Amino acid sequence: MTYLIEGLCPDGFAPLFALDDAGLAAINARRVTATADHGFPCRISLEDAKAGEELILLHHTSHDVETPYRSAYAIYVRPGVEAATYRDEPPPVFAGRPLALRAFDADGMLRTARLAGPGEADGAIRDLFEDEGIAYIDAHNAAHGCFAARIERDAA
């Protein structure tokens, strides 16, 4: 069994970086500067921004389904980065963070969930995918609740 984790497509976020602060505020987004090398996880590159890098903090619908499990929360994105792809390994943004792994069926209904401590993501993902009814897993940072990445079965 293999799995695939991809960063969000940057195309929909690129126009945000041309907006001024008032334009961002009008859509409930903010321009921020990372103050440390950890703690500003980019959902496109799936890496933490480095201190001094610019990001946009915005509201993002990560689980856009017509079920009670529709989900949205704040995420960070950086300009000029490409969507990362990780196969059979967690991305750097998972490192050192406890994760809440929410496993959904093909209809967007939650089947089960699991907490994974730092370093436990790979094993927890593989265990969850042992259930053939699980179509995908959404990873969230356990403490802050923000969406980290979607994990899908990889047919490759």
C-alpha positions as CSV (number, residue, x, y, z in Angstrom):
1,M,0.0,0.0,0.0
2,T,1.3,3.4,-0.9
3,Y,0.0,6.9,-0.2
4,L,0.5,10.3,-1.7
5,I,0.5,13.7,0.0
6,E,0.4,16.8,-2.2
7,G,0.6,20.5,-1.3
8,L,-2.2,22.8,-2.3
9,C,-2.1,24.1,-5.9
10,P,-0.5,27.6,-5.7
11,D,-2.6,29.1,-8.6
12,G,-5.6,30.0,-6.5
13,F,-3.5,31.8,-3.9
14,A,-1.1,33.7,-6.2
15,P,-3.5,36.7,-6.7
16,L,-3.6,37.2,-2.9
17,F,0.0,38.4,-2.9
18,A,-0.9,41.3,-5.2
19,L,-3.5,42.6,-2.7
20,D,-2.7,45.4,-0.3
21,D,-3.4,45.0,3.4
22,A,-6.9,46.5,3.0
23,G,-7.7,44.2,0.1
24,L,-6.6,41.2,2.2
25,A,-8.6,42.4,5.3
26,A,-11.7,42.6,3.1
27,I,-11.5,38.9,2.5
28,N,-10.5,38.1,6.1
29,A,-6.9,37.4,5.2
30,R,-3.6,38.9,6.6
31,R,-0.1,39.3,5.3
32,V,2.4,38.0,8.0
33,T,6.1,37.6,8.3
34,A,7.5,34.5,9.9
35,T,9.2,35.3,13.1
36,A,10.8,31.9,13.5
37,D,12.0,29.0,11.3
38,H,9.2,26.8,12.8
39,G,5.5,27.5,13.3
40,F,4.6,29.0,9.9
41,P,3.7,25.9,7.9
42,C,3.1,26.6,4.2
43,R,0.3,24.4,2.8
44,I,1.7,24.6,-0.7
45,S,5.3,23.6,-0.2
46,L,4.5,21.5,3.0
47,E,7.5,23.1,4.7
48,D,7.8,25.7,7.4
49,A,8.6,29.2,6.2
50,K,11.9,30.6,7.5
51,A,12.1,33.6,9.7
52,G,11.6,36.8,7.6
53,E,9.6,35.1,4.9
54,E,6.2,36.6,3.9
55,L,3.1,34.5,4.0
56,I,-0.6,35.0,3.7
57,L,-2.8,33.8,6.5
58,L,-6.3,33.0,5.2
59,H,-9.5,31.0,5.7
60,H,-9.5,27.9,3.6
61,T,-12.1,25.2,3.1
62,S,-10.1,22.0,3.2
63,H,-12.9,19.5,3.3
64,D,-15.4,20.8,0.8
65,V,-18.1,18.2,1.0
66,E,-21.9,18.3,1.4
67,T,-21.8,16.4,4.7
68,P,-21.8,17.4,8.4
69,Y,-18.0,17.0,8.1
70,R,-17.4,20.0,5.8
71,S,-14.3,21.8,7.3
72,A,-12.5,25.1,7.1
73,Y,-9.9,26.9,9.1
74,A,-6.9,29.2,8.8
75,I,-3.8,28.2,6.8
76,Y,-0.6,29.8,5.7
77,V,0.6,30.0,2.1
78,R,3.9,31.4,0.7
79,P,4.4,33.1,-2.7
80,G,6.5,31.6,-5.5
81,V,6.6,28.0,-4.2
82,E,5.5,24.9,-6.0
83,A,3.1,22.3,-4.7
84,A,5.1,19.6,-3.0
85,T,4.5,15.9,-3.6
86,Y,5.5,13.1,-1.1
87,R,5.0,9.5,-1.8
88,D,5.1,7.0,1.1
89,E,6.7,9.5,3.5
90,P,5.4,12.4,5.5
91,P,6.4,15.9,4.4
92,P,8.7,18.1,6.5
93,V,5.7,20.1,7.8
94,F,4.5,17.0,9.8
95,A,7.8,16.7,11.7
96,G,7.7,17.6,15.3
97,R,4.0,18.1,15.4
98,P,1.2,16.0,16.9
99,L,-1.4,15.3,14.2
100,A,-5.1,14.6,14.1
101,L,-5.7,12.2,11.3
102,R,-9.3,12.2,10.1
103,A,-10.2,9.2,7.8
104,F,-13.1,9.6,5.4
105,D,-15.0,7.4,3.0
106,A,-15.7,8.2,-0.6
107,D,-18.9,10.1,0.4
108,G,-17.0,12.5,2.7
109,M,-18.2,10.8,5.9
110,L,-15.8,10.4,8.8
111,R,-15.1,6.7,9.4
112,T,-12.5,7.0,12.1
113,A,-9.8,9.3,13.5
114,R,-6.5,8.9,15.2
115,L,-3.9,11.0,16.9
116,A,-0.3,10.6,15.8
117,G,2.6,12.0,17.9
118,P,5.7,13.4,16.4
119,G,7.4,10.7,14.2
120,E,4.2,8.5,14.2
121,A,2.5,9.8,11.1
122,D,3.7,7.2,8.6
123,G,2.6,4.2,10.7
124,A,-0.7,5.8,11.6
125,I,-1.5,6.6,7.9
126,R,-0.6,3.0,6.9
127,D,-2.8,1.6,9.7
128,L,-5.8,3.8,8.8
129,F,-5.5,2.7,5.1
130,E,-5.7,-0.9,6.1
131,D,-9.5,-0.2,6.1
132,E,-10.5,-0.5,2.5
133,G,-13.4,1.8,3.1
134,I,-11.2,4.8,3.8
135,A,-10.8,6.9,0.7
136,Y,-8.6,9.6,2.1
137,I,-7.2,11.1,5.3
138,D,-7.1,14.8,6.2
139,A,-4.2,15.6,8.5
140,H,-4.6,18.6,10.9
141,N,-2.3,20.0,13.5
142,A,-3.6,18.6,16.7
143,A,-3.0,21.6,18.9
144,H,-4.2,24.5,16.6
145,G,-6.6,22.4,14.5
146,C,-5.5,23.8,11.2
147,F,-5.5,21.7,8.0
148,A,-2.0,20.3,7.3
149,A,-2.5,18.2,4.1
150,R,-4.7,15.6,2.4
151,I,-3.4,12.1,2.2
152,E,-4.7,9.8,-0.6
153,R,-4.2,6.2,-1.6
154,D,-1.6,6.0,-4.4
155,A,-2.3,3.5,-7.1
156,A,1.2,3.8,-8.5
